[in-house]
Amino acid sequence: MMFSDLCRLDHTLRNYQQQAKEKIFGQWDCVDNVLYQMPTGTGKTRLFTSLIRDISLSSLQENRRKGILIIAHRSELIEQIDESLNKYRIPHGILAGAFKDRRDLMLPVQVASIQTITHPSNRQFANAFHADFIIIDEAHHATAQSYTKLWNYYPESKKLGVTATPWRMEGSGFRGNFDALILSMSIKEFLRKGWLAPYKYYSVPMDSHIRSEIDSINEFGIDGDYKTSALEQVIDTGHIRAQLLNSYFEFVKGKKGIIYSISRKHSRHICQQFLNAGIRIADIDSETPANLRKKLVQDFKNGELDIIVNVDIFSEGFDCPDIEFVQLARPTRSLVKYIQQVGRGLRKNGDKQCLILDNVGMYGRFGLPDDDRPWEEYFEGNLESNNKISRINSTKDNIESGTHRERDLSEGLDEMRLIQQVDVEIKKEITTSIESVDSSEIAESSEVRTSTIYAKYNVVETGEGYYIENIRNNERQFLSKLSGRKSISLKLMKNNNSVTGYTIISSFNRSAKPSINDRIIGYIYRDGRIIHFASWNRDKVVDIKI
């Protein structure tokens, strides 16, 4: 069976989500374990739910049960997945401590917390449930020992990990668990096409007192990040908390937002200071009772609270599109935490522009939110690349001064500056609902791609012709002119006489099965570090260095 045969056109998906789904199914034709990178706020839960529906429909047609296991590590993520599956009307059970009333182990689709599925008391269920497919949400955690058990439990299943940030602090990469990485568009491209909200980024300068204090910390925890006690000593002080409040009043007064703090104690101190200033704020941490946490989140979404200050609770799995600002009060050495936190405010919601207040100068360690990052190098495992995370000089050309106003300098506050502004006047991708057009219209209005080949390449059909595209940096090399018509889909057929060669086929349908109307575009094969392309009549040959 070709797994790409399972992929269906989903009219509810955005174009890039449909293309992502096709790439994932296509990659499963070649390998078992795929990691898909997709920025925060671009709809990864919706994407893999559509993928689950395709598998479930195939299972019904073939009259053969296909077990699907979705893994998450937080109750917020499980709730989000549950809601998405319900929208697609996919029956499912939930195997997690907080959802005991939702257990139905007879269903072929199960959502499980990693802690529950790998607990010794549930080993009997893990052994009895045949998982043909496993989907891991926030898969940058997948190298942890608890996740590795899944590979031991289900060695023959097809696995998909999804994450915005395939990065590990120690630089060891993901090759131990995943065979291939598929990259989505960059954050910059999502912004350019209007799928993410534009933003303004304010920060203290790199030569500020607070940055000097943070850089002097030399106590680190077992995970490699700063020790909480060391951070509290430097950051949880009256004058720095005054800076947080001052920044709020200067840039985001009355707006809805999230503050990321160091610890429970730090959260309480921030919360009290903002409450004293008349701001509607609440703090949430891992010890907040589930019912209270749920109520506070609902109050926040309903507009009864302006701000939630939290300790690593809303870095992952928190969906509130109308967040207007994010305030960073917690220094970190983790690129994952930084990207996840700033990404909470970039989810599209009308014409909003998110304001990011970086009161601890994290852009100096990690760069700006829309910087291009070498995810492929991080995936492969390259400690040197981790150490080269860009530092932005505070005198960079795009730095402008923030709005000036009189302030009390007796507190020793560092002046916040406008570091970057992503223009509101951005080029928007065609946003007509796919539900209103048929497949022939889609083919006329968008590029068509093959599934990923050789780990990082696609063949792309445009209005001009065929290109090979490096999905890491979007660079393209021209292959040949159009075959006289636009394709609905491009297919790769593995050549019988070569383990590294494919035939590229232009098709009028999305079915992976050959059709009498299909046309061969050409042949592509790999020889060492060279990819060779030959057009169907061999009159054009192109060599591409990997």
N, C-alpha and C positions, 0 to 999 in steps of 0.2 A: 504493500500500500504506500502511495505517495502522500505524505502528510499535507502537502500543498493542495491536494484534492479536497481537503476538509474546509478550506477557506471560502467563505461566502461574502458577497457584497452586502454590507450593512449600511442601509440608508441613513441610520441615525448617527453614524460616525463622521467626524471631520475627515477631510481628505488624507491628512497626514496620519491619522489613526488607522484608516483602512490600509494605507501603504505599510504601516508598521506591522499590522496583523499579517499581511501577505509575506513580509520579510521573515517573520517569526515562523510561520508554518513552513516556508521554503527552507529555512535553515534547519528545521527538524528533519528534512529529507536527508541532511548530511551528517548531523551530529545529534546527540541526545540532550545536552545541557546548554541552554542559551541564556545569556544575560542581556537584557534590553535596557538601555539608558534613555531616560525621558525626563525633562525638567519638571520640577514641582509646579503644579497648577495647570498641566497640559492634558490631563485626563487619562492617566495610566490605569486607574480602576475601571473606567468605562471601556478602555481598550481590552483588558484581559477578560472582562465580563462578556464582551462580544465574542472573543475567542472561545470561551467556555460554551457559549450558546452554539457556536458552529460545531464543536465536538459533540455536544448533547444531541443536536439534530442528526448528525451523522450516526450516532449510536442508535437512535430511533429507526432510521432508515435501514440500517444493517441488522436491526433486531439483535444487537449485541451490547451488553452493558460495558460502558467505559467509565472507570472510576476516575474522578477528578478531585484532587485535594488542594485546597488553597490555604496557604500558611501565612500567618501574621504574628506579630509579637506584642501587640497592644490591643486593648479592648476597643479603643477608638477606631483602629484600622478594621477590626472585625465588624464593627457596626457599619462602617462605610461600605465594606464589601457586601454585607448582608443587604443593605439598602439597594445597592446596584443590582444584585442578583434578583431581588424582588421586582425591580423595574423591568427586568428582562423576563420575568415570570419563570425563573429557573428554580425548581424545588431543590432545597438543600437543608442539610443539618448543620448544627454548630457544635463543635467539640471544644469547649473552653470553660474555665472555672466559673465565670460570671454569667454563663448562658445555659445552665443546667436544664432549664425548661425547653430548650431548643434542640435537644439531642434527638436525632432520628437516624440511627446508624444503618438503616436499610436503604437510604437514598444514595445514588451514585455520586452526588456532588456534596462534599463536606468542606466546611470552613473550620480550621482548627488553629488554636494558638500553639506556637512552637513548644511552649512550656508544658501544655497538656498532652499533646500527641507524643512527646518523647518521654513523658513521665513513666516510670516503671509500672505503675498501676494500670496504664492504658496500653501496655505492650500487646496484650491479647487483641485489642481492637486494631492496632497498627498491623499486626500480623494477618488478621482476618480481612482487612480492607485492601482490595487490589487496586492500587493507584496506577492507572495507565498514564496519567498526566499529573504533574505537581506544579503549582504556581506559587512563587514566593514573593510576597510583597515586601518592599523596603529591603531588597536583597543584598545591600551592602553589609548586612548582618550575617549573611549566609555562610561565612567562613567560621563562625563560632561553633564550638563543639556540639551544641545542641542541634544545630542545623545539619551538621555533617552526619548525624545519626540518620537523617532522611535518606542519604545516599546509601547507607548500609541497609536500611529497611526496604528501600525500593530501588534496587540497582538498575532495573530495566525500564523504569518509567522515563517518559519525556519530561524534562524540567525546564521551566521558564522562571527566571528571576527578573524582577523589575525594580529599578532604582533610579533616582535622579543623580546619584553620586557614587559611581563605582571607584571608590578610593579607600585605602587602608593606611592608617597613620604609620605603621611600621614598613610599608612599601612592599609587602609580600605578594600582592596581587590576588587574582581570583581563579587562576588556572587550575588550582586543586579541585575546584567544584564545577567550573563552567568551561565548555569547549570553545565557545565563540561569544564575542561581544557585538551587538548591533547598536549603532548610535542613531539617535534621532537628530533632528535639526538642533542647532545651537540655540541658547537663550537669545542671542542677538537676532537670529533669524526668526524665532517665534515673536519677538518684539516687533521686528520689521513688518511681519505679516499680520500683526494685530491680534495674535492669539494670547499674548500676555500683556499686562498693564504696564504702561510707561512709568517711570519713577524719577524722583530726585533723591540723590544720595548726599547726606550731610555727615561730616565726621570731624573729630578733633584732628589737628595736623599731626604729622609724624614726629615732629620735634616737640610735641606737647609734653607736659609733666606726667600726665597719666600714662602715655605710651612708654616713657622712660621707666616708670614704675613697673609696668607690666613686663617689659623686656628684661627687667632685673630678676624676675621670679625664676628660681631654679629648683623648685620642688614639683615633682610630677607624680601622678597616680599610676596605677598598674596599667591603665589603658593608654598612657603616654600624654594625657591631657594635664593641665595644671591641677595641682591639689586644691581642693575646695578651701581648706584652711588658709593656704597661702593667698588665694584670691580674695577671701574675706578680709584678710589683713590689709591688703592693698586697696581694694575696691569698695568695701562696705564701710565707707567713712562719710561723715556729715557733709564735707565739701563736695564729694563726688556725687552723692545723692542729690545735693542741691543743684548740681549741673544737669542731672536728669530732668528734674522738675523745671529748671530754667529753659532747657531745650524744648520741653513740651509746650510751655507757654509761648515761646518765640515762634515755633514752626508748625505745631499741630494742635493748638488749643481747640477743644471741642470736637476733635476727630476721634474716630474709633480705631483702637489699635491694641497691639500686644507688646509687652515688655519681657525680655528674656533676662533672668537673673541668675545669680550664682548658686544660691542655696535657699532653703526654707527661711532661714533667719534674714537673709538679704531681701527676700520677697516681702517678708513682714515689714521690714524697715522702709522699703520703697512704698509699699501700700499705705502705711501710716502717714508718710510724708505727703503723699498725693491726697489722701483723705482729708488731712488737715488743711489742704489748699482748696477743698470743696469739689474734688474730682470724684466721679463715680467709678470706683476701681475695686477689684477683688483679686485675691491671690489664690493660686491653685498649685498643688504639688502632688507627689506620689502618695502622700498620706491623707490627702483630702478624701473623705468618704465618697463612694461612687455616686450616691444619690445627690449629695451636695454639689459635687463636680458637675453632674449632669444639669442641675438647676442653674448653676452659675454660667455655664456655657450657653444654655438656652436664654438666660437673661441678657447675656452679651449679644447673642444673635438677634434678639428682639429689640435691642436698643436701650434696655434698662440699665446696662452697664456700659461705660465708655472704654474701659481698659481692663484687660486681664494681665496680671504679672504672673509668670510661671517659671518653674525650674524644669526645663527639658520636656515638658508635657506636650507642647504644641509645635515641636520641631517636625513631627511626622503625624500624618493621619488627621490633621485638623483642617476642615474645609469651611471657610467663611469668606466668600468672595468680596464682601463689602468692607473688609479691613482696609483702613485708609493709611495706617502707618505701622511701622515696626521699629522698635527701639532696642538696640543692642546694649545691654548693661553687663554682659558676661563675656569676658575674654575667653578665647578657646584656641587650641592648637589643632582642632579638627576641621578640615575643609568640609566634611559632611555636615557638621552642625551649622557652620556658617551659611552654606548654600541652602540648607533646609529652612533655616530661620528667615533669611531675607526673602526666600521664595514664598513664604506664607502671605506676603503682601502683594505678590505679582499676579495672582489669579485675576483673570479678566472680569470686570463688572461694569458694564456701560462704558462711560468715558472717564472713569476714575484714573487718577495719577497717584501712585503710592509714594509716600515719603518715608525714607529710611534714615533713622537717626543712629549713627554709629558712634556712640559715646565712648567707645573703648578702642577705636582706630583699627578695627579688624581688616579693613580693606588694605592696610599696609602689609599684612601677612599674606592675604589670599587674593588680592586684586578686587575688581569690581564685579557685581553680579553677572554682567553680560560678557565678561572676558571669556575668550576661548581657552579651553583646558584640555590637556592631552589625556583624555579618558582612556584611550587605547594603551598608552604607556602605563597608566595606573593599573589597568586591568591585567596587563602582562606581569606587572611586578617590577617596579623600577624605583628603588629608594632614592636614587639621584634625582629623578624627576620630582619626587615629593619635596626634596630639599630645595628645588628650584622654583617653588611657588612664588610668583612674582610679588615684589614689593613696589608699591607706587610711591614715588617721591612727592612730597607735599607741594612742590613747586611745579608740578606737571602743568602743561598748557591748559588742560580742561578744568583746572581748579579755579573756582571763583569765590569771592567772599560771600558769606551768608548775609542776610539782612542785618544791618548794624542797628543796635539800639543800646541805650545806656544800661549798664549792669553793675552790680555790686562786686567789685574786684576783691573785696576783703575775704571772700570765700575761696580765692585762689582758683577760679574757674578757668578752664581752657576754652577759647573761642571756637565755636563750631563753624565750619566752612562748607559751602556747597562744593562738593567734589565732582559730581557728575549729574547731568540732566539729560535723560532720554526724551527726545522731542515727542510731544503729543501728536504732531503732524507726522504720523508714520504711514508707510505704505501698507495698505491692508490687503490681505489675500481675499479672493472671492469668497464671500460668506453666505451665498445663497444656500439654503438648506439642501442637502443631498437628497432629501426626501422628495423634492419637487422636480428632479431631473432624472432621466434614464441614463443607462451606462454609456450610450453613444454620445450624449451631451458631456458626460464626465470626461470621456476620451478627448473631446474637442477642447475642453477648457483646462486640462492639466497635463502634466508630464506623466509618463508611464515608466515604471521601473521593474526590473527583475528582482528576485530575492537576492540576498547578499551572497557574493561568491568570494572565495579566497579571503575570508574573514572581514574584509573592509571595502569591497567594491560592489557597485551596481552597474548594470547596463541601463541607460536612460534614453527614452525616446522623447525628443522635443519636436517643435515645429520645423526645425532645421535638419534633424537627422539623429543618428545614434551616437552616444557618448559613453565612455566608461568613467564613472564618478567615484572618487575616493570619499567615502561617507564620513571620514574623520575631519577632513578640511574642506569638503565640497568642491575640490578641484576636479576639472573634467578634461578629458582628452578625446578629441573627435575620432570616431571610428569610420562611419560611412553615412551617405545620404539616406533619406527615407526610402522605403521599399514601394512607394507609390500610394500609400494609404496610412491613416492613423490607426494605431492598435487600441483595443480595449485593454489588453494585458500583454505583457512580455513573459515568456516562459523559458526556463532553462531545462533542457533535457540532457541527462548525463550520458556521455558517449560510452558505448560498451567497450570500446577498444582502448579506453584511457581512464584512469582513476582521477585525473586532474582536468579533464576536458568536458565542455558542454556545447550543445547546439542551442543557439538563441532563436526563439520562434516568436513571430508576430501573430497575435490571435484576435479574432473578433468577439471572443467570449472570455470569461474568467475561469472557465472550467480547465483543470489541468490535463484533461484527456485530449488527445490529438483530434483535430477536426479537419475535414476535407478542405476547409478554407484557410487553414493555417499556412503561414509562409515562413520559410527559413531565412533569417537575416544573415547569419554567419556562424562561425565557430570560434570558440575561445578556449584556450588551454594554457596551462602553466608549465613552465620548464625552469626549475630552479627559482631564481629571483626575477624571471621575465614572464610576463603574460603576453601571449600571442593572440591576435585577432585576425581572422580571415573572413572576408565577405563570402556569401554563398557561392558565387562563381569564381572565387579565388582571385579576383582582379585587384583586390585591395588587401594589403597585409599591414598591420600596425603592431609594433612591439611596445609594451609598457613596462618600465622598470618598477618593481615593487619597492 
